[in-house]
Amino acid sequence: QLQLVESGGGLVQPGGSLRLSCVATGFFLDYYAIGWFRQAPGKEREGVACISSVDDNTYYVDFVKGRFSISRDNAGNTVYLHMNSLKPEDTAVYSCAADAIGYCREYVQGDGYDYWGQGTQVTDSS
């Protein structure tokens, strides 16, 4: 069964940090571009970051630049989202997605991705 499973979410105070994990089963993540997306209650899904399988280039949307970083561990078939300096507005369900094309052709809305995880909740505790 091909699936993505996220973990690492939780309650966090403003200024705190979390590391989200995205683990693949049934396929190898190193052949896919992996994007992280989030959706807050009552809002549209929005992109956060993407890592290419072609050259490991990384891409970030403006509101997370300097605070979040994306990385991959091919041996562990895992992609991480390191989140620092968290803000209340970062509260959302965070999901990862895999695009078989291999490069980050789109990471703002999530169009064209082949597999999606169920998401992990990140909540401001203030």
C-alpha positions in Angstrom: 0.0 0.0 0.0 1.4 3.4 -1.0 1.0 6.0 1.6 2.5 9.0 3.4 2.3 9.3 7.2 3.0 12.6 9.0 3.9 12.9 12.6 5.5 15.4 15.0 2.7 17.9 15.4 1.4 19.1 18.8 0.9 22.1 21.0 3.6 24.7 20.9 4.1 28.2 22.4 4.9 31.2 20.2 8.6 31.2 19.4 8.8 27.5 19.9 10.0 24.8 17.5 8.7 21.5 16.1 10.0 19.0 13.6 7.4 17.3 11.4 8.2 14.0 9.7 6.8 12.5 6.5 7.4 8.8 6.1 6.6 6.9 2.9 5.5 3.3 2.8 5.3 1.3 -0.5 7.5 3.6 -2.5 10.8 5.5 -2.3 10.6 9.2 -1.5 14.0 9.9 -3.1 12.4 9.8 -6.5 9.7 12.3 -5.7 9.5 16.0 -5.1 8.0 16.4 -1.6 5.9 19.3 -0.6 4.6 20.4 2.7 1.2 22.1 2.8 -1.0 23.4 5.6 -4.7 24.2 6.1 -6.1 26.3 8.9 -9.7 26.1 9.9 -11.9 28.1 7.5 -9.0 28.7 5.1 -7.7 27.3 1.8 -4.8 24.9 1.7 -1.5 26.7 1.2 2.0 25.6 0.4 4.8 25.9 2.8 7.9 24.3 1.3 9.2 21.8 -1.3 12.3 19.7 -1.8 13.3 18.4 -5.2 14.5 14.9 -5.8 16.6 16.0 -8.8 19.1 18.2 -7.0 17.7 18.5 -3.4 16.9 22.2 -4.1 14.5 23.6 -1.6 11.8 26.2 -2.0 9.8 28.2 0.6 6.8 30.5 0.5 7.6 33.9 1.8 5.9 33.7 5.2 8.1 30.8 6.4 11.4 31.9 4.9 14.1 32.1 7.6 11.9 30.1 10.0 11.2 26.7 8.4 13.5 24.4 6.6 12.8 21.2 4.7 15.2 18.2 4.4 15.2 14.6 3.4 16.7 11.4 4.8 16.6 9.0 1.9 17.9 6.1 3.9 15.0 6.6 6.3 12.5 7.3 3.5 11.6 10.4 5.4 11.2 14.1 4.7 11.3 16.6 7.6 9.9 20.1 8.1 11.8 21.9 10.8 9.8 24.7 12.1 11.3 27.5 14.3 10.0 30.8 15.7 6.5 29.5 15.5 3.7 32.0 15.4 0.0 31.7 16.4 -0.9 32.0 12.7 1.1 28.8 12.0 -1.7 26.8 13.6 -2.9 24.4 11.0 -3.0 20.8 9.8 0.2 20.1 8.0 0.3 17.6 5.3 3.1 16.2 3.0 2.6 15.3 -0.6 4.7 13.5 -3.2 5.0 14.5 -6.9 6.5 11.8 -9.2 7.8 14.4 -11.6 10.7 14.8 -9.2 11.2 18.6 -9.2 9.2 21.3 -7.4 7.0 22.5 -10.3 4.3 23.7 -8.0 4.3 24.2 -4.2 1.8 26.9 -3.6 -1.5 25.1 -4.0 -0.6 21.4 -4.2 -1.9 20.8 -7.7 -0.5 17.7 -9.5 0.8 15.8 -6.5 0.4 12.0 -6.7 0.2 11.0 -3.0 -1.0 12.8 0.1 -0.8 12.1 3.8 -3.6 12.6 6.3 -1.8 15.4 8.1 -0.6 16.3 11.6 -2.0 19.1 13.7 0.1 22.0 14.9 -1.6 24.2 17.5 -0.5 27.4 19.2 -0.8 26.9 22.9 -1.0 30.5 24.0 
